Amino acid sequence: MNLASIPSPSTGVIELGPIPLRGYAFCIIIGVFVAVWFGNKRWIARGGKAGTVADIAVWAVPFGLVGGRLYHVITDYQLYFSEGENWVDAFKIWEGGL
């Protein structure tokens, strides 16, 4: 037994009432908050107005998520646009693919 190993959790989902929070989503959320906090701190240090980074993040994060989903659909198009597949499934984000 390796004493320096960290065991994997039994599941990658934490249930917050009716909302499942997946491990990768939690990491993305934490990463966004840390990036906005750190970016705002650096922006202010360079003479920028406080809150500008958060204002940009309000638009950049959702567009980044939509872009990530579009990339997934384009690169794995056979999952959605092959014969026998339903193209409407491309909008079912709860089934995976960011």
N, C-alpha and C positions, 0 to 999 in steps of 0.2 A: 504494500500500500504506500502510495506516495503522499507524504504528509504536506507537501506544498501544493497539492491540487485543490481546486475549488469545484465541488460537485455541481452539476447542472441542476437547475430547478426541475421539478417533476412536470411542470406545465409552463407554457410561455404566456399565460393569460391570468390576469388578476381581475376578479369580478368586483366592480364598484356599483352595487345595486344591479340595475338592469343593463348596465353598460360594461362590456368586456374591454379591458385595457391590455393590449398585447405588448410584449416586451419591446419589440422594435418601435412601436408607436410611442411608448414611454421614453425611449432613448431619443427619438426625434423631438418630442416635446421639450425634454430637458435641454437638448442641444440648441433649440431655437431660443429658449429663455436665456441660456448662458451666452449665446452669440449676441443677442440684443443687449443684454446687460454689459458685456465686455465691449461691444462695438460702441454703445452709448458713452461709456467711460472714456474710451479712446477719442471719440468724436469731440467730446467736451474738452479734453486735454489739448486738442488742436484748435480750439476756439469756436467750435460749432455750437449750435443751439441745442439745449437738452430736449430730448424727445424726438428728434429728427430720425434717429435710427429706428425707433419704435414705429413711427409713422410710415417709414419705408417698409418695415417688416410686415405691417398690416396688409400691404398689397403684395409684397414679394413672396411671402410664405404660401398663401393660397395659390398663386400663379405657379410657384415651384411644384406644389403638390399636383396640380392639374397637368403640368408639363411632365412630371414623372409618370403619371398615369398614361398620358398620351404616348410617351416613349415605350412603356410596357405594351400597350395595345399595338403599336407599330412594329415592334420587334418580335412580338409573339402573335402576329395577326392570325395565324392558323387556328388559334384557340377561339377566335370570334368570327372569322370570315370564311372558314372552310365549308365545304359541302356538309350539310347536316348540322351545322352550328348556327346559333342564333346571334346575330350581330348586336342585339340589345344587351347581351351578356357583357359587352364591353363597358357598360355603365354600372355594373354590379360591383362596386368597389369593396363591399363587405365580403366578397369571395376571394379577395387577395389581389396582389399586383399593385400595391400602393394605391 
